[in-house]
Amino acid sequence: MFLIGFGFDSHKFEEDKPLYLGGVYIPYKRGLKGHSDGDALIHAITDAILSALGEPDIGELFPDTDPRWRGVSSLLFLEEAMKRMKNKNYTISNLDCTVVTNEPKIKDYKTQIREKLSNLLGVDYSRVNVKGKTKEGFCESEGLVCYCVVLLKHEG
């Protein structure tokens, strides 16, 4: 049996904060505003996995009103989604993500992000895709948006 999940996240840029996408540090003049480290790509992937499983979303599990999650690595959220996925005997068959932003250019970091995600998720590199799209001038410098779809396969 297969399950499909969709995830979405967006964050505004914030001065004097490091930028992380897909668990990868990207040298850029601004980071992403958020209660955690603001890694919108990890948030979208986490929500896609949770969605496929019919689990509560990232905001329910890790509310931004809870001080425990202040400034933490978003990888903790992904680890919880992966734990829930494994407990239900699923594995990731395929992951496809799109990051929409004018800057920074995702193409310069795409390989590194795909490698990191492949390792984090235990999925072959060829089954992880990350695309960068521009906003064509719309809301040019306010922030970025991430979309993700995941296909889970039941093992057993």
ABEGO torsion letter per residue (X at the ends): XBBBBBBBBBBBBBBGBBBBBGGBBBBBABBBBBABAGBAAAAAAAAAAAAAAGBBBAAAABBAABAAABGBBAAAAAAAAAAAAAAAGBBBABBBBBBBBAOBBAAAAAAAAAAAAAAAAGBBAAABBBBBBBAGGBGAAAEBBBBBBBBBBBBX
